[in-house]
Amino acid sequence: MGDSKDSDTLLLDLLRQARAGDERAYAAFLQGITPLIRMMLGTAIVQSQRDDVVQDILLSVHRALPTYDAGRALRPWLNAIVNYRKLDALRQVYKSRAEQPADIEASHAHRLVINPATTAGELKDIKSALDKLGVKQRRILELLRFQGLSIDETAKAMGVSANDVKISAHRATAKLREMLGVQ
């Protein structure tokens, strides 16, 4: 994409078009920010987890688009999201060292897969599917994935047991996969 100023201008143009409903511009925007995300992650995330973290960041970007102020620079906004998700991923790594193997599987069962080729229409389908979940399941996924809380923190915030959070997250993910036709 050339120098960063030209790249940022192109990305901002794509973002404006995407916010106006242009699905191709949105897909191009996601493809354009993916290398930036990878660069911003640096070496903090091991290669085996990098794709998952990038997908989490892309989903967070999608959810945070309404908060983006078009009068401000794109990179600081994106960097804030990347740093938040990077810290969340690192927190999960350190936490998983103390968990039982069954807990590790359950703590990652609620992840969704978003890749740079995902179209705006597909992302709208994801949002629509999230909206069809029950209030409890949707709230648990929001706390776990979008706010980056741990299972224990989510349980405390919801006033339920950690096991209830794990089960609800697993069931919510299964419902989302079914609604979206994802295996």
C-alpha positions in Angstrom: 0.0 0.0 0.0 2.9 2.4 -0.2 3.7 4.9 2.6 1.6 5.0 5.7 0.0 8.3 4.9 -1.3 7.1 1.5 -2.3 3.8 3.2 -4.2 5.6 5.9 -6.0 7.8 3.4 -7.0 4.8 1.3 -8.2 2.9 4.4 -10.2 6.0 5.6 -11.8 6.2 2.1 -12.7 2.5 2.2 -14.1 2.9 5.7 -16.3 5.9 4.7 -17.6 3.9 1.8 -18.2 0.9 4.0 -20.1 2.9 6.5 -22.3 4.1 3.6 -23.2 0.5 2.9 -20.6 -0.5 0.3 -19.9 -4.2 1.1 -16.9 -4.4 -1.3 -15.3 -1.4 0.4 -15.9 -3.0 3.7 -14.2 -6.2 2.6 -11.3 -4.2 1.2 -11.1 -2.2 4.5 -10.8 -5.4 6.5 -8.2 -6.8 4.1 -6.3 -3.5 4.3 -6.2 -3.4 8.1 -5.2 -7.0 8.6 -1.5 -6.4 7.8 -1.6 -3.4 10.1 -3.1 -5.5 12.9 -0.4 -8.2 12.4 2.3 -5.5 12.6 0.7 -3.9 15.7 0.6 -7.3 17.4 4.4 -7.6 17.0 5.9 -10.7 18.5 3.8 -10.7 21.7 1.5 -13.4 20.4 2.9 -16.7 19.4 2.3 -17.8 15.8 -0.1 -20.6 16.7 -2.5 -18.1 18.3 -1.9 -15.1 16.0 -4.8 -16.0 13.5 -7.3 -16.4 16.4 -6.2 -13.0 17.9 -6.4 -11.3 14.5 -10.0 -12.7 14.0 -10.9 -11.4 17.5 -9.6 -8.0 16.6 -11.5 -8.0 13.3 -14.7 -8.8 15.1 -13.9 -6.1 17.7 -13.3 -3.6 14.9 -16.7 -4.5 13.4 -18.4 -4.0 16.7 -16.6 -0.8 17.4 -17.2 0.9 14.0 -20.0 3.1 15.3 -17.5 4.5 17.9 -15.0 5.6 15.2 -14.9 9.4 14.7 -14.2 10.0 11.0 -12.5 13.3 12.0 -9.7 11.5 13.8 -6.8 9.4 12.7 -7.5 5.7 12.0 -4.3 4.2 13.5 -4.7 5.3 17.1 -8.3 4.0 17.2 -7.2 0.7 15.6 -4.1 0.5 17.9 -6.3 0.8 21.0 -8.4 -2.1 19.8 -5.4 -4.2 18.9 -3.7 -3.5 22.3 -6.9 -4.4 24.2 -7.3 -7.7 22.3 -3.5 -8.4 22.6 -3.7 -8.0 26.4 -6.8 -10.2 26.5 -5.0 -12.9 24.6 -2.0 -12.7 26.8 -4.2 -12.8 29.9 -5.8 -16.0 28.5 -2.4 -17.6 27.9 -1.3 -17.0 31.5 -4.7 -18.0 32.9 -4.8 -21.2 30.9 -1.6 -22.4 32.5 -3.5 -22.8 35.7 -6.7 -24.3 34.2 -7.6 -27.9 33.8 -7.6 -29.2 30.2 -11.4 -29.3 30.1 -11.5 -25.6 31.3 -9.2 -24.6 28.5 -11.4 -26.1 25.9 -14.5 -24.4 27.4 -12.8 -21.0 27.7 -12.1 -21.0 24.0 -15.4 -22.5 22.8 -17.1 -19.2 22.4 -14.7 -17.8 19.7 -16.1 -16.8 16.3 -14.1 -17.0 13.1 -13.9 -13.7 11.1 -11.4 -13.4 8.3 -10.4 -10.5 6.1 -12.5 -11.9 3.2 -15.6 -11.8 5.3 -18.1 -9.4 3.6 -20.1 -6.8 5.3 -23.2 -8.9 4.5 -21.7 -11.8 6.4 -20.8 -9.5 9.3 -24.4 -8.3 9.3 -25.5 -12.0 9.4 -23.2 -12.5 12.5 -24.8 -9.4 14.2 -28.2 -10.7 13.3 -27.4 -14.1 14.7 -26.0 -12.5 17.9 -29.3 -10.6 18.2 -31.2 -13.8 18.0 -29.5 -15.3 21.0 -31.1 -15.2 24.4 -30.3 -12.2 26.5 -28.1 -14.3 28.9 -26.1 -16.0 26.2 -25.6 -12.8 24.2 -24.5 -10.9 27.3 -22.1 -13.7 28.3 -20.5 -13.6 24.8 -20.3 -9.8 24.9 -18.5 -9.9 28.3 -16.2 -12.7 27.2 -15.3 -11.7 23.7 -16.0 -8.0 23.3 -15.1 -6.7 26.8 -12.4 -9.3 27.3 -13.5 -10.5 30.7 -12.4 -13.8 32.0 -14.9 -16.6 32.7 -14.7 -15.9 36.4 -15.1 -12.1 35.9 -18.1 -12.8 33.6 -19.6 -15.1 36.2 -19.3 -12.5 38.9 -20.7 -9.8 36.6 -23.7 -12.0 35.7 -24.3 -13.4 39.2 -23.9 -17.0 38.0 -21.3 -19.8 38.4 -18.2 -20.0 36.2 -19.5 -23.4 35.1 -22.8 -21.8 34.0 -20.8 -19.2 32.0 -18.8 -22.0 30.2 -21.9 -24.0 29.4 -23.8 -20.9 28.2 -20.8 -19.8 26.1 -20.5 -23.2 24.5 -24.3 -23.4 23.8 -24.3 -19.8 22.4 -21.4 -20.7 20.1 -23.1 -23.8 18.9 -26.3 -21.8 18.2 -24.3 -19.2 16.3 -22.5 -21.8 14.3 -25.8 -23.4 13.4 -27.5 -20.1 12.5 -24.5 -19.1 10.3 -24.0 -22.6 8.8 -20.4 -22.8 10.2 -19.0 -26.3 11.0 
